[in-house]
Amino acid sequence: MEKRIYDEKNGLWYELHGDYYLPCLTVPPEEQRPIGIWGQRHLRYLRQHRRALYTELQITGKLNGYLADLNEQAEAMFLELVKQLAAREGVTEQLKARDQMLWYNR
Protein backbone atom coordinates (compact mmCIF):
# COMPACT_ATOMS: atom_id res chain seq x y z
CA MET A 1 0.00 0.00 0.00
CA GLU A 2 1.18 3.46 -0.82
CA LYS A 3 2.16 5.75 2.07
CA ARG A 4 0.47 8.84 0.52
CA ILE A 5 -2.30 9.10 -2.06
CA TYR A 6 -4.06 12.00 -3.78
CA ASP A 7 -7.83 12.10 -4.28
CA GLU A 8 -8.70 14.07 -7.43
CA LYS A 9 -12.38 14.36 -6.46
CA ASN A 10 -11.79 16.57 -3.43
CA GLY A 11 -8.20 17.67 -4.01
CA LEU A 12 -6.84 16.28 -0.73
CA TRP A 13 -3.77 14.23 0.07
CA TYR A 14 -4.17 11.23 2.36
CA GLU A 15 -1.49 9.54 4.46
CA LEU A 16 -1.52 5.95 5.65
CA HIS A 17 -1.74 5.54 9.45
CA GLY A 18 -2.02 1.90 10.41
CA ASP A 19 -4.82 0.49 8.24
CA TYR A 20 -6.49 3.83 7.47
CA TYR A 21 -5.83 6.73 5.17
CA LEU A 22 -6.28 10.02 7.03
CA PRO A 23 -6.43 13.42 5.29
CA CYS A 24 -3.34 15.60 5.56
CA LEU A 25 -4.86 18.77 6.99
CA THR A 26 -2.94 21.77 8.26
CA VAL A 27 -4.01 25.02 9.85
CA PRO A 28 -2.86 28.07 7.89
CA PRO A 29 -0.19 30.19 9.59
CA GLU A 30 -1.63 32.98 11.68
CA GLU A 31 -0.24 36.48 12.22
CA GLN A 32 0.70 36.82 15.89
CA ARG A 33 -0.51 40.07 17.44
CA PRO A 34 -0.68 40.91 21.14
CA ILE A 35 -4.06 40.35 22.79
CA GLY A 36 -4.95 42.51 25.78
CA ILE A 37 -7.38 41.99 28.62
CA TRP A 38 -10.53 42.54 26.51
CA GLY A 39 -9.38 40.01 23.91
CA GLN A 40 -8.56 37.48 26.62
CA ARG A 41 -11.97 37.91 28.21
CA HIS A 42 -13.68 37.46 24.85
CA LEU A 43 -11.57 34.36 24.20
CA ARG A 44 -12.83 32.90 27.50
CA TYR A 45 -16.40 33.75 26.45
CA LEU A 46 -15.94 32.06 23.06
CA ARG A 47 -14.50 28.92 24.63
CA GLN A 48 -17.33 28.63 27.15
CA HIS A 49 -20.39 29.82 25.22
CA ARG A 50 -19.66 29.97 21.47
CA ARG A 51 -17.67 26.79 20.85
CA ALA A 52 -18.59 26.53 17.15
CA LEU A 53 -17.37 30.06 16.39
CA TYR A 54 -14.22 29.46 18.46
CA THR A 55 -13.47 26.25 16.56
CA GLU A 56 -14.12 27.87 13.18
CA LEU A 57 -11.82 30.81 13.93
CA GLN A 58 -9.16 28.46 15.23
CA ILE A 59 -9.30 26.11 12.22
CA THR A 60 -9.22 28.94 9.68
CA GLY A 61 -6.30 30.61 11.44
CA LYS A 62 -8.20 33.83 12.14
CA LEU A 63 -8.58 33.61 15.93
CA ASN A 64 -5.61 35.77 16.91
CA GLY A 65 -6.45 38.52 14.40
CA TYR A 66 -10.10 38.50 15.44
CA LEU A 67 -9.22 38.84 19.13
CA ALA A 68 -6.57 41.52 18.50
CA ASP A 69 -9.04 43.60 16.45
CA LEU A 70 -11.72 43.18 19.10
CA ASN A 71 -9.26 44.20 21.81
CA GLU A 72 -8.31 47.38 19.92
CA GLN A 73 -11.98 48.32 19.48
CA ALA A 74 -12.79 47.64 23.13
CA GLU A 75 -9.76 49.63 24.32
CA ALA A 76 -10.77 52.61 22.16
CA MET A 77 -14.34 52.42 23.48
CA PHE A 78 -13.10 52.22 27.08
CA LEU A 79 -10.86 55.29 26.66
CA GLU A 80 -13.72 57.22 25.07
CA LEU A 81 -16.02 56.33 27.98
CA VAL A 82 -13.39 57.48 30.49
CA LYS A 83 -13.07 60.81 28.66
CA GLN A 84 -16.85 61.28 28.66
CA LEU A 85 -17.11 60.44 32.36
CA ALA A 86 -14.27 62.84 33.23
CA ALA A 87 -15.95 65.62 31.24
CA ARG A 88 -19.32 64.97 32.89
CA GLU A 89 -17.81 64.99 36.39
CA GLY A 90 -15.65 68.04 35.70
CA VAL A 91 -12.35 66.25 36.29
CA THR A 92 -9.45 68.00 34.57
CA GLU A 93 -5.67 67.72 34.70
CA GLN A 94 -5.54 71.04 36.58
CA LEU A 95 -7.86 69.63 39.27
CA LYS A 96 -5.66 66.58 39.62
CA ALA A 97 -2.55 68.73 40.03
CA ARG A 98 -4.17 71.28 42.37
CA ASP A 99 -6.21 69.13 44.78
CA GLN A 100 -5.60 65.40 44.60
CA MET A 101 -8.02 64.49 47.43
CA LEU A 102 -10.88 66.39 45.77
CA TRP A 103 -10.08 64.69 42.47
CA TYR A 104 -9.98 61.29 44.17
CA ASN A 105 -13.33 61.83 45.94
CA ARG A 106 -15.23 62.77 42.79
Backbone torsions as a table, in degrees:
resi	resn	phi	psi	omega
1	MET	NA	141.8	179.9
2	GLU	-72.5	147.2	-179.7
3	LYS	-73.3	-38.6	179.4
4	ARG	-132.2	140.0	176.3
5	ILE	-134.3	157.6	179.9
6	TYR	-116.6	130.2	178.2
7	ASP	-101.2	113.9	-177.5
8	GLU	-71.1	-23.5	-178.7
9	LYS	-65.5	-43.4	-177.6
10	ASN	-113.0	-5.5	176.5
11	GLY	76.0	22.7	-178.9
12	LEU	-109.2	149.1	171.4
13	TRP	-92.3	144.7	177.9
14	TYR	-125.0	143.1	-179.3
15	GLU	-120.4	140.2	-177.9
16	LEU	-77.8	123.4	175.4
17	HIS	-127.1	104.5	-175.9
18	GLY	68.0	-119.2	179.0
19	ASP	-100.2	2.0	-173.0
20	TYR	-121.4	146.2	172.0
21	TYR	-94.4	122.0	179.1
22	LEU	-111.1	142.3	-179.6
23	PRO	-65.6	143.2	176.9
24	CYS	-89.3	94.6	-178.1
25	LEU	-110.3	139.6	176.8
26	THR	-133.3	150.6	175.9
27	VAL	-87.3	133.8	179.9
28	PRO	-63.6	149.8	179.3
29	PRO	-63.2	144.5	-175.5
30	GLU	-117.3	138.6	176.7
31	GLU	-69.1	127.0	-179.0
32	GLN	-90.4	116.7	176.8
33	ARG	-125.7	148.7	-179.4
34	PRO	-66.8	141.8	179.2
35	ILE	-117.0	123.2	-179.3
36	GLY	-85.8	-164.1	-174.5
37	ILE	-63.6	-39.1	-177.8
38	TRP	-69.0	-38.5	176.7
39	GLY	-66.3	-37.5	178.5
40	GLN	-67.8	-38.7	177.9
41	ARG	-66.4	-39.5	178.7
42	HIS	-68.5	-35.3	175.8
43	LEU	-60.6	-43.6	177.6
44	ARG	-61.8	-41.0	178.0
45	TYR	-62.5	-45.2	179.8
46	LEU	-61.2	-43.6	-179.7
47	ARG	-63.1	-37.4	-175.4
48	GLN	-86.0	-37.6	-169.0
49	HIS	-118.9	-21.0	-177.5
50	ARG	-128.7	61.7	-173.7
51	ARG	-61.8	-36.6	-178.8
52	ALA	-65.9	-45.1	178.4
53	LEU	-64.5	-41.7	178.0
54	TYR	-58.8	-46.8	-179.1
55	THR	-64.8	-42.6	179.2
56	GLU	-61.6	-46.5	179.8
57	LEU	-64.0	-37.2	-179.8
58	GLN	-69.1	-43.1	-178.3
59	ILE	-68.2	-38.1	-179.0
60	THR	-80.6	-7.7	178.6
61	GLY	79.5	23.0	-177.1
62	LYS	-110.2	3.5	-174.1
63	LEU	-63.7	-49.0	-177.0
64	ASN	-63.3	-44.2	178.8
65	GLY	-63.4	-40.9	178.5
66	TYR	-61.3	-46.8	-178.9
67	LEU	-69.3	-37.5	178.6
68	ALA	-65.7	-42.6	177.2
69	ASP	-63.4	-44.1	179.1
70	LEU	-62.1	-40.2	179.3
71	ASN	-63.4	-42.5	178.7
72	GLU	-62.6	-42.4	178.7
73	GLN	-64.8	-44.0	-179.1
74	ALA	-66.2	-39.2	179.2
75	GLU	-64.9	-42.3	177.8
76	ALA	-63.7	-41.7	178.6
77	MET	-64.3	-41.8	179.4
78	PHE	-62.0	-46.2	179.6
79	LEU	-63.4	-38.4	177.3
80	GLU	-64.6	-41.4	177.8
81	LEU	-64.7	-38.0	177.6
82	VAL	-64.5	-42.2	177.5
83	LYS	-62.1	-43.9	179.4
84	GLN	-63.9	-41.9	179.2
85	LEU	-65.3	-41.8	178.4
86	ALA	-63.4	-40.5	178.9
87	ALA	-66.7	-40.4	-178.9
88	ARG	-67.7	-36.4	-178.9
89	GLU	-86.8	-7.5	178.9
90	GLY	77.5	25.9	179.2
91	VAL	-87.0	124.4	178.7
92	THR	-128.1	169.3	177.8
93	GLU	-66.0	-33.4	178.7
94	GLN	-65.3	-40.3	178.1
95	LEU	-64.0	-41.1	178.4
96	LYS	-61.8	-42.7	-178.0
97	ALA	-72.6	-36.5	-174.9
98	ARG	-78.7	-49.3	-173.7
99	ASP	-139.8	92.1	-175.2
100	GLN	-67.4	-34.5	179.9
101	MET	-68.4	-39.5	177.7
102	LEU	-65.4	-41.2	178.3
103	TRP	-64.3	-40.4	-179.3
104	TYR	-67.6	-36.3	-177.4
105	ASN	-77.0	-14.4	-178.0
106	ARG	-70.7	NA	NA
